Amino acid sequence: MKKILSFVAIGLFAGAASWAVAGLISDRFEPFDSGSGFLANQIILAFPALVIGYSQKPVYLLLYFIAAWMGLNGYAFMAGGSEQRAWAYLGLVTTLVLLVYPFFAGLAGILFKKLRFGK
């Protein structure tokens, strides 16, 4: 149970931090609104995915992505203004796009592990 909670915490933190850092770098609230903000968001989400994919079972990678998605949306809802809250339901779907590249990073970690160790 402790291991599960740790991956949930990592995902929640990575999701919220990726949104916050994107805003700090680009002076735009949403990572979609600037190239530098989007890049920062993707790096913050992809690095843990790569490490988890390489070092853990795939179920923990899935758990990380669910928690990261919750962190992305939780931060956007809590830190955003009334405009972000009005678009919250649309944000639940559009933030899935922010997990595409990190998903491939996680798959790369799994693939590298299988190629290296044959497991």
Secondary structure, 3 states (H helix, E strand, C coil): CHHHHHHHHHHHHHHHHHHHHHHHHHCCCCHHHCHHHHHHHHHHHHHHHHHHHHHCCHHHHHHHHHHHHHHHHHHHHHHCCHHHHHCHHHHHHHHHHHHHHHHHHHHHHHHHHHHHHCC
